[in-house]
């Protein structure tokens, strides 16, 4: 783990993208690695197409309980399941944080567009704050496996290269959290994302 005693990860997407499962897998991997973990939902989990934002905080072991919330500029990592949610949630990242974004454009609902214009160039938003931006072809990787709905799990695979959690902890969390009949597909999507990102990290949390 880095100099941070606690690692703060924000996961942002829309309903139907697998945000809830991704949160369970990340939290499960951190617990399996021996860390205290807390999760919280920032925005209401709306119907399909509505914004879903969760926070996973982990670190320490056996000490005082973690507070569930973080403030603006306190997140170490933003995991965004599409570009608009990445733009909307960038203020939660601290300077020099990490943004992992599924390189996919999803037509947002009208309410989302009221809050942010659809971003054509995320680099213009991240560069001034020295945020490390990585666009992950998670949807493509999942589609190549015949499971486009598992783009979120492929994105977690890429995330695994940046968090100092054992690979076996991740795999065990996938097995525990995924529906039984989709365990193997989720494991395949996770491995595809992890292999795509191997060797690229310049940050580690």
Phi and psi in degrees as a GROMACS rama.xvg file:
@    title "Ramachandran Plot"
@    xaxis  label "Phi"
@    yaxis  label "Psi"
@TYPE xy
-75.1284  -166.49  UNK-2
-67.196  -16.6406  UNK-3
-69.879  130.21  UNK-4
-70.42  -31.4146  UNK-5
-122.502  139.041  UNK-6
-105.653  128.441  UNK-7
-111.123  120.297  UNK-8
-121.359  129.168  UNK-9
-106.054  130.85  UNK-10
-114.176  124.767  UNK-11
-131.442  127.824  UNK-12
-160.266  -159.951  UNK-13
-124.451  159.233  UNK-14
-55.2218  137.349  UNK-15
95.3387  -3.44392  UNK-16
-94.7228  -2.86501  UNK-17
90.5037  20.5125  UNK-18
-60.9868  -41.3635  UNK-19
-65.4934  -45.0385  UNK-20
-62.329  -42.4394  UNK-21
-60.7963  -40.6192  UNK-22
-62.3897  -43.9162  UNK-23
-63.303  -39.2952  UNK-24
-66.8409  -47.2266  UNK-25
-61.1359  -47.2545  UNK-26
-62.287  -40.502  UNK-27
-64.776  -38.9442  UNK-28
-64.4218  -41.7241  UNK-29
-65.427  -40.5758  UNK-30
-64.8102  -42.3271  UNK-31
-64.1628  -24.8013  UNK-32
-83.7756  -1.8564  UNK-33
96.1718  11.7319  UNK-34
-95.8638  152.601  UNK-35
-70.0602  141.474  UNK-36
-137.652  140.603  UNK-37
-138.041  142.917  UNK-38
-124.978  153.296  UNK-39
-150.799  152.691  UNK-40
-102.321  123.201  UNK-41
-84.775  -48.8073  UNK-42
-114.423  149.85  UNK-43
-56.5844  139.654  UNK-44
-76.878  92.665  UNK-45
-76.3686  177.81  UNK-46
-60.1085  170.386  UNK-47
-50.304  127.638  UNK-48
100.27  -15.4778  UNK-49
-84.406  160.468  UNK-50
-68.1371  137.312  UNK-51
-128.325  117.229  UNK-52
-129.746  127.073  UNK-53
-130.853  157.574  UNK-54
-119.524  134.962  UNK-55
-119.847  122.399  UNK-56
-117.158  133.017  UNK-57
-146.824  153.487  UNK-58
154.746  169.075  UNK-59
64.513  -172.989  UNK-60
-168.364  112.376  UNK-61
80.2519  5.37028  UNK-62
-89.0307  -161.116  UNK-63
-59.5242  148.615  UNK-64
-63.9138  148.665  UNK-65
-79.208  142.079  UNK-66
-71.2203  143.877  UNK-67
-79.3748  -17.2439  UNK-68
-110.563  158.152  UNK-69
-131.327  162.385  UNK-70
-101.803  177.889  UNK-71
-59.567  136.066  UNK-72
78.1944  14.5023  UNK-73
-110.13  -6.33325  UNK-74
-80.6554  139.028  UNK-75
-83.3476  -37.9589  UNK-76
-134.824  136.396  UNK-77
-113.747  123.784  UNK-78
-110.303  108.896  UNK-79
-112.337  131.178  UNK-80
-85.3214  -4.37623  UNK-81
-164.781  169.699  UNK-82
-67.3725  -41.6081  UNK-83
-63.987  -42.1772  UNK-84
-66.4008  -30.731  UNK-85
-61.8375  -48.3702  UNK-86
-61.5977  -40.4997  UNK-87
-67.939  -31.3246  UNK-88
-102.791  -1.26854  UNK-89
-55.1821  -34.0815  UNK-90
-60.2423  -19.0524  UNK-91
-73.8458  -21.2747  UNK-92
-78.6739  142.469  UNK-93
-80.1903  164.159  UNK-94
-59.8377  136.055  UNK-95
72.1968  20.0051  UNK-96
-78.3034  -174.268  UNK-97
-119.493  130.064  UNK-98
-116.986  114.345  UNK-99
-104.442  118.875  UNK-100
-125.492  127.305  UNK-101
-64.4516  119.228  UNK-102
-78.1121  70.4685  UNK-103
-140.558  138.956  UNK-104
-106.801  120.035  UNK-105
-114.945  130.452  UNK-106
-62.8642  115.646  UNK-107
-81.2103  163.114  UNK-108
-76.213  167.631  UNK-109
-61.1841  -38.1087  UNK-110
-62.0619  -38.3192  UNK-111
-66.1028  -39.2361  UNK-112
-68.4192  -21.8768  UNK-113
-68.2458  -25.2484  UNK-114
-92.9534  -23.9108  UNK-115
-162.997  140.523  UNK-116
-70.5978  153.633  UNK-117
-69.9303  125.639  UNK-118
-80.543  125.778  UNK-119
-88.3191  -27.7867  UNK-120
-139.743  96.3958  UNK-121
-68.3869  -23.8142  UNK-122
-62.4407  -32.2887  UNK-123
-67.7933  -22.8953  UNK-124
-87.8252  -29.8972  UNK-125
-94.6228  -30.8169  UNK-126
-59.8811  -44.3927  UNK-127
-61.4138  -25.8495  UNK-128
-101.773  8.49071  UNK-129
58.5826  34.3908  UNK-130
-79.8824  134.315  UNK-131
-82.5063  110.328  UNK-132
-102.119  128.51  UNK-133
-130.205  117.472  UNK-134
-90.2819  118.255  UNK-135
-104.505  127.922  UNK-136
-78.1005  54.9462  UNK-137
-63.7127  -40.7159  UNK-138
-63.7793  -42.0741  UNK-139
-63.7481  -43.496  UNK-140
-61.274  -43.5043  UNK-141
-67.9499  -38.1019  UNK-142
-64.9082  -38.3427  UNK-143
-63.5355  -23.7823  UNK-144
-87.9875  -2.73104  UNK-145
83.0505  12.9557  UNK-146
-134.012  68.6812  UNK-147
-58.8413  -23.6057  UNK-148
-70.6607  -10.7064  UNK-149
-98.615  24.1337  UNK-150
-59.1945  -35.1216  UNK-151
-63.8924  -36.6879  UNK-152
-71.7717  -35.7098  UNK-153
-63.6905  -38.1237  UNK-154
-64.1146  -38.0199  UNK-155
-63.5314  -35.2725  UNK-156
-59.6317  -42.021  UNK-157
-64.9718  -40.214  UNK-158
-59.8619  -34.2969  UNK-159
-58.3198  -24.2575  UNK-160
-74.1307  -14.8378  UNK-161
-107.288  -15.7228  UNK-162
-106.972  135.655  UNK-163
-83.0986  63.7929  UNK-164
-118.612  136.993  UNK-165
-59.6114  142.673  UNK-166
-58.2696  -37.4049  UNK-167
-66.0788  -30.1907  UNK-168
-65.9588  -40.4313  UNK-169
-62.7022  -48.5246  UNK-170
-62.3937  -41.2698  UNK-171
-63.392  -36.7148  UNK-172
-68.241  -37.0658  UNK-173
-62.5222  -45.9627  UNK-174
-61.0978  -40.2197  UNK-175
-71.5248  -39.0041  UNK-176
-90.8445  -31.7608  UNK-177
-76.6314  146.911  UNK-178
-55.8995  141.618  UNK-179
-51.2885  -43.2315  UNK-180
-75.1695  -8.70322  UNK-181
-114.629  10.2413  UNK-182
-60.8174  -50.1906  UNK-183
-63.3574  -38.7604  UNK-184
-65.5598  -40.4167  UNK-185
-66.5803  -39.7851  UNK-186
-62.3609  -40.6107  UNK-187
-64.5473  -41.8257  UNK-188
-65.8771  -41.0835  UNK-189
-60.2579  -46.5863  UNK-190
-64.8434  -36.3222  UNK-191
-62.7627  -43.4758  UNK-192
-67.3546  -40.5399  UNK-193
-64.8417  -43.8038  UNK-194
-66.7221  -34.7823  UNK-195
-61.1839  -38.9309  UNK-196
-92.6621  -3.21256  UNK-197
-59.3167  131.92  UNK-198
88.4555  -8.11647  UNK-199
-94.9948  -22.3721  UNK-200
-61.7469  137.025  UNK-201
-113.412  -7.31403  UNK-202
-121.002  153.608  UNK-203
-148.8  133.888  UNK-204
